[in-house]
């Protein structure tokens, strides 16, 4: 089994914002959004998603950029929130 690349962007998951736990569904949207990088420009984070530079408040493919930090970008469209992460969570012993 080949080791996974820790620098490869993780799979984005869509999780409904609904308060009703019975509608919770996880959808793979990795084919729709590819997070290339996150950079800090003059104290503000910017991200490269699908080759397009975005900042907090921008829209991309109908999703609003809610937040960007050094490891992830949060997008929202209606009641669907997506978190795009640069790195997979790694277990330490």
Helices and strands as residue ranges (DSSP letters): E 13-16, G 21-23, E 26-28, E 35-41, E 44-49, E 52-55, E 59-60, E 63-68, E 72-77, E 80-85
